[in-house]
Amino acid sequence: MVSTPKKIGIVGAGTTGLYLAILLKNQGFEVFIFERAPQVRVEGCGILLIRSGLEALSFHSQQLCDEVIQAGVKVRTYEFRSLLGQVVNSESVEETETKDIFPNLTIHREHIAEALLRRVPVESLYLNHYLDSISSTEDRVIAKFRNGTQWEGDLLVGADGLNSQVRNFVVPEIKPSYLGDLVWRGVLPSTEVCPDGYFIVYIRARGIYANAFDIGNGRLHWGFFIEYNQPEDEQGNLIPKNCQIPQQELQKLPSAMRRTIEITPPENIVCRYSYDLDPLPQIVSKNVVLLGDAAHAKSPSRAQGMSSGLQDAVLLSKYLKSSATIIEALAGYQQERLPVVHELQLTSRVKSQKTGRINKLQLST
């Protein structure tokens, strides 16, 4: 095992960074989490947490896994509908009582983030720390922040998401790739559009698609995606200048789904451009490593986003436990993990780009 205590810095207090901190703290490492915001973001929308994500959480403790399961809804049925509202296909999920087989779970992101945050010692969190630069040798790394502080340690982890600052050190000049969709997501009290335990997809056609699913506690999550030519002056932006849902596109949805979106309070809706990353040639440079979306942001088409980040945390913690040095651990981690995440990125992108697309639409201003 890498001798402890070693000082490990984690940039980004999302679910990947928080979970890695918990695992490494339990192994005896001295852990520092640097978050650019004034507080850890626990809000968000609903997600589909697939079985591999719950299995990763169980690596820390069955209690954590059970806590997350109790907060969400086990998916019982995947239902695919046309834009006329007709059921095209319905797939029931087989119930099992076997403890080592985890369910697919629909859940609000806040429940997972809060469960992790409760397990992170407050003294490990450093808020308002926006990364400015990194310098590294084979055995030390120095991170400087815009607030004038700096940190020196043995390993720096970039878990700082799609627009990662750490990635600029590991693989310079890499920019996110636009997937061609403008996306709205919302949460509201449950409506008739989606029965409990259902995950409903309105199949992509006529330049749009949508989904809706139960996230428990009487709440529903929906997503609405339109194909959209991104203006040149907004390329690279996460949020469009015009976040209003185009009525001509909304009218293509069945009336029940359309009403669900229309009655959602504006403060409960987020609007984003959809991006992924091209597979990176490396996710390690000296004693700096990338995890989660910083390393392999992908299309949501295979629901692998959060789950693969949690898996990253488990695998890196295993290599740090079984290796003699940090450099050896990072080399083993990269060799095992890189081909796996490359496959997830590519297959997610292919699934997103090839299913039912037409010529991209220009949003009215």
N, C-alpha and C positions, 0 to 999 in steps of 0.2 A: 504493500500500500504506500502511496505517496505520504511521506512523513507529515504529521500535523503537529502544531497548528501552522498551516500555510494561509496566507492572506489571499482571498479570492474576491475580486470585484465583479459585480454583475450590473451592467448598464441596461436599465429597463425593468420596471416593476409591473409588467403584464403577467399573465398566468404562467408563462414559461419561466420567466425570471424568478417569480415568487416560489414556484415549485422547486426549481433548482436550489434556491437558497435554503429551503427546508431540508432537502436531502443532504446537502453538503454540511449544513450545521449539525445534523445528526451524526455525520461521520467525523466530526471534530475539527472541521475547518473554520477559520475566522472569516465570516462572510460580510460583505458590504454591498448593499443594493443602492444604486444611484438612479434616481428618478428625476427627469427634467421638470415635471409638473409640481405644483405646490402641494398636491395630495395624490395618493394612489387612485387611479381611475377604476372603480368597480362597476360603474353603470355600463350600459350597452343595450343590446337587443337579445333575442333568443338565438340559440345555436342548436345544432344537432351534434351531440357528443357521441361518437361511435364507440364500439366496444373496446377498441385498442386504447382510447383515452381513459376509460374507466380502469382498465387493466393497469395502465401506467400509474394512476392515482393509488391503486391498491398496493403498489410497490412500497409506498411509504407506510400505509396502514389501511387495514380493512375499514377502520372507523372513518377515515377521511372519505374513502370510496362510498361507504354506506350513507354518509352525511349528504354527499352530492346526489346520490340516487334518490334519497328521500325528498330532496328539494325539487326534483324534476319529474318528468312523466315518461314512463316506458312506452316506446313506440310499439303499437299493436298492429297498425295497418299503414302501408304506403299506398296511396291512391293517386293515380295519374288521370287527369281530366283534360278534355279538349277545351278550347276557348268558348265552346257552346255550353260548357258545364257538364257534358256527358262523360261518364266514367269509361276510360279506355282500358285501364288495367288496375287491378287491385291485388296487393301482395300482403298476406297476413304474416306476422312475425310469430314464429313458434315459441310458445311459452316454455320456460324451463326452470326448474328448481335447483339445477346444478350450480353451486356457488362459484365454480371456476369459469363459468360462461356468463359474460356480462351483457346487459341489455344495450340496445341503442337508446339514447336518452335525449329528449328535448327539454331544454332548461334555459332559464334566463342566465346570461353571462354573470350577472352580479352574484349569484349564489356560489359559483365556483370561485370567483375572485375573492369574495368575503371569507369563504372557508379556508382558502390558502393564507390570506392576510392575517387571520386569527392565529395562525401557527408560526408567523414570522416575528421574531423579537423586535420590538420597536426600536431598540438601539442599533439594529442592523440597517435601518432605513435612513437614507439621506435624500431628502426632498429638495426641489429647486436646484438640482445639479444637472445642468445641460452640458454634455460632453463637448469640449472644444478641440482637444488634440490628444494623440497617443504617441508615446515613444516606448520602444521595447528593445531589450537585449534577450539573450537566450534564457536568462533566469530572473529578470526583473521587468516590470512594466509600470509605466507612469502615465496616469490619466490626469489631464488638466481640464478644469471646468470653467464656464463663463462667469461664475460668481467669484473667481479669483482663487479658488482652492485647488489643491491637487492631491492625488492619492497614489501611493506606491505599494505594489504587492507582487505576488508570484504568478497570478493568472487573472486575465481580464476576459469576461464573457460578454459578448454583444447579444442581448435579448431585447433589442430596442426597435423591433418591428420593421415594417416595409421600408421606411425611409431611414434606415439605420445609419447612425454616425460611425459606429464601430466598423461597419462593412467598408467604409471608405479607406480604412487602414488595411484591412485584410485583402480586399480586392478593389482597388481604386477604379473610379470611372464607371461603375455599374449603376444603371438607372432602372427603375421599375418599368415593366412593359404593360401598356394599356390593352385590356382584353376586349374592348369594344362595347362595354355595357355601362350605362348609367343606372345606378341602383338606389332604390328607396327601401328602407326597412322601418317597420313600426310595431308598437306594442299597444294593446288596448284590452278592455274586458272582453271575454270570449263572446263570439257571435255564432250564428247558425251556420257559418261557412265551413266550420271544421269541428267534427265531433271529438270528444276526448280520446286521446291516444292515437290520433290520426296525424299523418304527415301527408299533406296534399300538395301536388304539383300540377299547375296548369301548364301543359306542354308548350314549349316554345313554338310560336307560329306568328306570322304577320309582324315580325320584328319585336315581339315581347314574350316574356313568360313571367310566372308568378308562383309563389308558394305560400302556404299557411300551415301553422302547426300549434298545437296546444303546448303551453309551457308551464302549466300548473297554476294553482292559486287563482283560478278563474280568469287567466290571462291567455291571450292569443298573440302569436307573432306572425307577421306577414312580410313578404318581400316582393318587390315589383321591379323588373329588369327591362330596360329598353335598349335596343341596339342604337348606337349614337356615335356620330363622327365628332370626335373631340376637337374643339377649335385649337388652332395653333397656339394662341396666347394662353391656353389653359393646360397645355401638355405638361405633365408632371404634377399638376395640382391634384390634391386629394378630393377637394370639395369644389363643385362647379359654381360659377357665379350665379346661375339661375337654378334654384332648387325646386321650382314649382313643377309639379307633375303635369305633363301635357295632357289636356283633356281628350285630344283625339286618340291618344294611345290608351288612356284609361278606359275609354268607351269600348275598347275591344274585349274587355274582360266580361265574364258573366255578371249579372246584376248583383248577386249576393256578395261576390268578391269585391266588386267595385264599391258597393256601399260600405263594406268593411274598411276599405282604405279611406273613403271620403269622411267617415265619422271619427277617424283617429285624430286626437288632439295634435296640433302641429308640433307642440313641444315633445311629443312622443315619437316623432319621425326623424330619421337621419337620412341624409342623401350623400352618396359617395360615387366617385368613379371607381371602376373595378380594375385592379392591377394584379400582375404576378411578377415573378422574376425569372429570367432565363437561368437554367442550371449553372451554378457557379463552378469554376475550375477547382476551387479550394474553399474551405470554410475555416482554415487554420493558418495563422501566420505567427511563427515563433510561439509565444505564450499568450496568444489572443485567439479566441474561438467564437464562431457565430452559432446561435441556436434560434429555433423558431422561424418566424417570418423574416427576420434579418438574414437568415441563411437560405430559406426556400419558400418564400411567399408563393402561394398557388391559387388557382381558381377554386371557388367553393364547390365546384361541381361534384367532387367526391367526399365532401365534408371532412377533409383531413387537416384543416388548419390548426385548431387548438390541440387536437389529439396528437399530431406529429410533433408539436412543440413539447408536450408533456413527455412523449417518448424520448425526445432528445435529452431532456433533463435526466431521465432514468439512466440512459445509456452512458452519458458523460460521467455521472456519479459512479457507475460501475467501473468504468475505466480508471477513474481517479483512485478507486479503492483497490484495484487489482494490479496497478502499474507501479514501477519503482520511482518514476519521475513524472512530472507534469508533461514534459515534452513527449515522453513515451506514451502517456495516456492520450494526449491530443492526437498523436499519429494513429494510434489504434482506433480512436473514435472516428476520425475522418475517413479512414480506410473502410470501416464497416458502414458508416452512416451515409456517406456521400452517394453511393449508387442507389440506395433505398429512396432517398429524398428526390434524386433526379427522376426516378421512375414515377414517383407521385406527382411531381411537377408536370412532367410531360403528358402523362395520361389524363391529369386533371385539365390541362390546357386543351388537349385534343377533344375531350368530351365537351368542354365548354364551346369550342369553336365550330364543331362539325354538326351539332344537333339542331336542325330546324332553323338555321340562320338564313336571313335574306340580306339584301343590300342594306348597309347601315343607314339609319335614319338621322336626319338633322333635327335637333330640338328647336322648336319655335322660341324666339326671344320675345 
